[in-house]
Amino acid sequence: MVHCVESKVGRTNVLNQRAPRVAIPGNTTLGRRMYVDCSQTFVAPMRSGIPRVVRNIIKHGRAAAAQHNLILTPVRFEDGFFIPVEISAGGDIIGASVNQVRREHPVVRRMRKLLYPKAIVRAAQTAWRRLLRAAIPPTAVRFMEGDTLLLADSSWSVNFWSEIDAARCLGTRIGLVQYDFIPHTHPHFTSVKLTKVFRRWMKKTLQSVDFIAAISETVADQTRSFLSEINRDVAAKTIVRSFRLGADLNDESDSRPPSLRPELVAFIELAQRGPYLTVGTVEPRKNQGLLLDSFEKVWTEAPDAKLLVAGFAGWHSEAAVERFRRHPRWKTHILYFPNLSDAELRYAYSRSKALLFPSHAEGYGLPVVEALRHQMPVFASDIPVHRQVGGDCCVYFSPFDSQALASQIIGFERTGLFPAAKQPGNFDTPTWLQAVQELIDISLGSLTNE
């Protein structure tokens, strides 16, 4: 039995499970409004990983939704309510704190976090604001029968379940973009805190949502297995489908000369046929250390080979970054950029010799398809999702065997022949518009399974 009660601020809250849908005047067309949660991306300056996906869902979502007579609105959760997020003319999320975060020196940012823990500050701010108001903010979303709320962000520590349960009680459908299960399946590659938060969030999420859009069929299979573990009947309770992520970078059609840093241009242009490129957050899971181990062997046979590393410094990245910068070949044969713009990344893809992607675990592997879109040879670690995403257009190697990768690179250096079954030019790379269209199709398709 489900009980819905009226809260102090006039909202309906759910105390137990989902209530029967109650038709509310003003929204009689199922799925007419779709809201996309971007709470974490709103405050995150990063444009890689999950934030990159979320930003592209928002950027292309309105055009894709319009084809189905849907109105797509990005929202963030604040003080107990979902609030619409402002979008620029180009479709980008306008985050309130992005510019502030970019201006802060890393030492200043670290000291601020130590002196003012984020969780405590947010709790105090929320309590204070609630004392100052008793009514629903005028901009807060009022969910109705037939609405869809898509949880597309990494909002694992956001406690928005009271509001989501209230929306479900009114008949709003809840969907989830499932990126991976890495904190659950590979806890040694994440912090203890993140693993705990992720596992708690995923258990609650997978017990509650109406449909799940996984970013690869590998993740879709993992999702079905996890649903079985928590004793949820997939056929009766939720719909699990996969969709492909886009491979195009922002503003590919921009004809203006890109703004490129001279040191990046010099490093790339001085390399014979370009450097080898690796893209991804620097962290143990991404396995960049294997690349240096491999290149120590490569340089004995191909002394002119160069390695360009692009990616934010992530969890436990200090040792790898320090190893790059202290290497005797730093700046001559190795160069690391933590913050390439999309224009610089496109430039690197278009002029590099090959992509090296040695990750231990992924939900998809965006750099693989981005590189293949630029018809680059790709050497990727031999894990199931890379086989699924890259198919016969990639060459695979063990993420534990630096010698195997070194041998492949040396062979490529000697012959110039890429030994994949199919050449990169034969790879079908979806655009982000196509990816978001697939995502919306999953949302609409789940209606027929209810």
N, C-alpha and C positions, 0 to 999 in steps of 0.2 A: 504494500500500500504506500502511496506517495502523499506527503503532506506539504502544501504550500502555505506559507504564512506571510503576512505583510510586515516588512521591516520598518525601522524607525524613520528611514528616509523615503518610505513609500514604494520600495521595490519588492517584488515577489522573490522569496528565497526558497530553496528546496532543502528539506531536512533529510530526506531519504533518497529514493530513486526517481526516475523520470515519470512525470505526470502525463496523462492523456493530453493531446494537443487541444488547445482552446483557440478557436478562430477569433482574431482581433480585427475589427474593421480597419480598412486602410491598407491592408497588405494581403490581398486575396490571391495573388499569383505566386505559386511556390518558387522559391529561389530568386525572387525579384531583387533582393538585396544580398550582397555577399560582403562580409567584413573580414579583413585579413589582419591578424595580430602581428605587429612589428615592434613590440615593446622593447626588446633588447637592441634591435638594429637602430631604433630611434636614437638611442644614446651611445651607439658604438661607432667610432670613426673608421673601423676596419671595413674593407671592401673585398674581403676574401672569404672563402668558406660559406657558412650559413648566411651571414649578412649579404654576401653577393647574390645568393639565390633569392633572399627576401626582397632585396632592392629590385631585382629583375621581375619578380612576381608583381610588385607594385608598379614598376615602370611600364610593363606591357599588359598588366591585368585589365585596365579599363577598356582597351581596344578589344581584347579577347572576350571580355564579359559582354561588351556591347553587342557582339554577334548573337548572343542568346537573350538579349533584352534584360541583361543584368546590370545592376549598378554596383561597382566594386569600390569599397572604401577602406583604406588602411586605418587601423586603430591601434592605440597603445593603452595599457592599463595603468591608471593612476588614481590613488585614493579611493579604491573600491569601484571604479567605473571604467568602462572602455570609452576613450575619447578619440574622435577623428584626428588624423595626423595631416598636417599641411604638406602639400605636394608642389614642387616647383613646376615651371612651365615645361621643363623637359621630362617630367615624370619622376623626379628623384625625391626621396624623403628628405624633408627639411628637419634635421634633428637639432634640438635646442642646445645640446652640449658638444656637438662635434667640433666646432671651431675652438671652443675653450680647451677641449682635450688635446687638440693638435698644437695649441700654443704653449701648453705647459711643458716645462722641462721634465724629463723622466724622474729626476731626483725629487723635484717639487711634488709631482704627482704621487710618488711613493710615500713621501712624508705626510701628505694630506690624507692618504688612505689609512696610514698608521694612526694618525691623531684623531681622525674622524671616520671610524668604520662605517662603510656604506649602509649596512643593514640597520645599524642603530640610528643613523641620520635619517634614513627613509622612514623608519618607524615613528620617529619623533615628528617629522614633517607631516606624516599622514594623520597622526593623532591630533596635532595642532589644527590642521586644516579642517578636520571633522568637527572640532569644537567650534570653529568659526562658522560652520554652515550646517544646516539640518535638511536642506532640500537637495534634490538631484541637480547637478550642474546643468546649465542650459544646453551645453554641447554634448552631454553624455548620450551614448547610444541607447535607444529604447528598443530592445529586441522584440520581435513579433513572430507570429505564426508564419512559417515559410522562409524566414531569414536563414542565412548560413554564416557561421563564424568559423573561419579557417585558422587553426593554430599553426602558423607557418614559421614561427621564430623559435630560437633557443631560450624560451622564457621559462626555463626549468625551475628557477627559484622564485618566480612570481606567483603569489598566492591569489589567483583570480578565480578559484573554483566556486566560491559562493555566488559570484556573478554569473559564471557559466552555468551552474546548476539552475539558477533563476531563469536564465534564457532557455534552457532545455525544458523547464517546466511550462514555459509559454509556447513551446513548439519550434524553437530554433534548432536547426541541425548543426552539429559540431563535427568539423573535419580536422584532420591532422596531416601535416607533411612530415613523414618519418625519414630522417636523414641517415641514421645508422643506430647501432646499439653498442658502439665502441666503449663507452664508460662501463657498460654492463659486461660485455664479452671480453674486453681487454683492459681491466681496471689498472693494470700496471703501467698503462700509457696515459693515465689521468690522475689527478689528485684524489686522495681519499674523500675529501669533502665533495668534489664534483660527482664521484661515483655514487655516493650516498644520496645526494640531491637528485641525480638523474634517475636512479632506480625507483625512488619514491614517486617522482613525477611521472615516469613512464607507466608504472603500475596503475596509478590513478587515471592517467590519460587513456590507456588502452582499454580500461574497463568502462569508459564513458562515451567515447566518440562514436559517431554514426558511420564515418568512412575514413579510410587511411590511404593517402597517396604516398607511396614509397618512391624514393628517387632512383631505385634500380630494382630489378627482379630479385637480385640477391637479398636486398633489404626487405623486399616484400615477403620472401620465404622466411626470413628471420622473424618478421612481424607475425606471420601465421603461427610459427613455432612458439613465440612468446605468448600469443593469445591462448594457445593450447595449454601452456604452463599455468596460466592463471584461470583455467577452466572457463574460458569464454567461447561460446559456440560461434565460430566465424560466420558460417552461412546464415545464422539466424540473427546475429547481433550487429555485425559490422561488415563493411565491404573493404577489401584490400586490393588495390591495384597499383601498378607501377607506371611512372612516366619518365621520359628522358629530360635531362637538363639541357639548356641551351649552350651553344659553343661560341656565339658571337660576343665580342666585347663592346662596351658602350661606344657610341659615336663612330662606328666603323665607316659610315658613309660621309663623315666630316671631311671636306676637301681642304680645310685649313692646315697649314704646316703644324705638326705637333710640337709641343714644347718638350724638349729632351735634354737631360743633363749631359754636359760635355764628357764627363768621365764615363758615362754609360756608352755613349756613341764611340768614344775612342777605344774602349775595351772591345766592343763588338767589331768595329771596322778593322782593327789591327789583327784580329784573329783570322787565320786562314780558313775560309769557308764558314766563318762564324764560330762562336763558342758552343759548348754543350750547355744547355739551359736546364735548371731544375726550378720548379715553382711550387711553393707551399709553405705554410707556417713552419718555422724552424722549431722542431720538437722531436723527442725520441721516436714517436710513432711514425713521423715522416722519414726518419732513417737517413738524414743527410750525411751522417758520419760515414756510412758505407761508401758514399761517393768519393770522399777524400781517400779512404783506404784503396778504392779502385784506381783512382788517379795516380796514386803513388806508384802503382804498377804500370799504368798507361804511359806515364812520362818516361819510363825506361825505353819504350819503343816508339813513342810519339811525343817528343819533348815540346812540341808547339801546341799541343791540345790545351784548351782553356775551359774553365768551368765558371759559369755565371749562376749565382744563387739569388733567387728572388722570393721573399716571403717575410711576413711579420715574425718577430722574435716571440715565441710562445712559451708554454710551460717547460721548465727545465731546459731552456735553450742556451744558457750561459756557456756551457762547455763547448758546444758546437760552434757558436759565434766566435768565441775566443780562439778556437782552433783555426778557424778561417783567417782571422786577423793576425795571428801570430805565425802563420805559415811563411816560410822563406819565399814562396812564390806569390804572396799576397800582392794584389794589384797588377802583377805581371801576367799571372796565369789563373788567379782566383779573384773574384770580386763578388761582394755580397751587398744587396740592396734590400732593406726591410720595407720599403714604401714606394714601389714603382706605381706610377699612375697607369690608368688603362691605356693611354697613348704610348707610354714607355713599354708596357707589357706587350702591346701589339707589335711595336718595333722589335722587341727582343724575339718574339715568336717568328717574325717574318725574316729575321736575319741570322738566327741561330742554326747550328748544324743539326742538332737533334735534341729532343727532350729526354731527360733522365728522371724517372719517377719511382723511387725505391721504397715507397711506403709499405709499412707492415699491415695496415688495416685502413680501409676506406669504405664509405657508403656509396661513392660514385667514382670520384677522381676527375674533377673538372679540368685540370691542366691537360689530361690525356686528350679529351675531345677538343679543347681549345687549340692544342698543338696540331692535331689532325686536321682541323679546319684550315690551318695555315699550311697544310700539306707537309708537315714536318715529320721525319722519322721519330718514332717513340720507342724507347727502351723502358718497359714498365715491370715492376715486381710481379711475380707470378702468384697472384691471389685471385680468387674466383670473380670478384667484381670487376677487376681489370680485364679478365678474359671476356666477361660479358660485354663491357663497355667498348673495349678496343678491338675485340674480335681478332681477325687474321691480319689486321693492319699494323700490329705492334710486334715487337720482339720482347720476349719475357725472360726474366732471370730470377733466381732465388734472392729474396731480400736479406739472406744470411751469408751469401757467397760473393765477396768482393772480387775474387779471382774470376768468377764466371762473367760478371759484368765487365771487368777489365779486358777479358779475352774478346768479348763481343765488340767493345769499343775499338780495340786494337785492329781487329779484323775490318771494321768499318773504315778506320783510318787508312789502312793499307789499300783496300780495294775501291772504296767509295760506294760500294754496293750495300744496300740495306736488305738484310736477309729475311724479311717478313714474307708471308705467303701472298699478301696483297699489298700494294703500294698505298701510301697515305692518301693519294689523290682519289682513291676509290671509296673513301669513307664518307658515309652519309651523315653529315652533322646538322642536327636540328638548330633552329634559331630559338632565341628566348621567347619570341612570340608564339612559335609552335609549341614550345614546352608549356607555356602558361595555358594555351588552348587545350592541351592534353590534360592539364591539371583541372581545369574547369569542366571538361568532359567527364572526368572521374566524379566530380561533385554532383553534376547533373545526372550521371548514370546511376549513382547510388539511390536516387529517388525511386527508380523502377524496381529496386530490390527490397523496398520497405514493406 
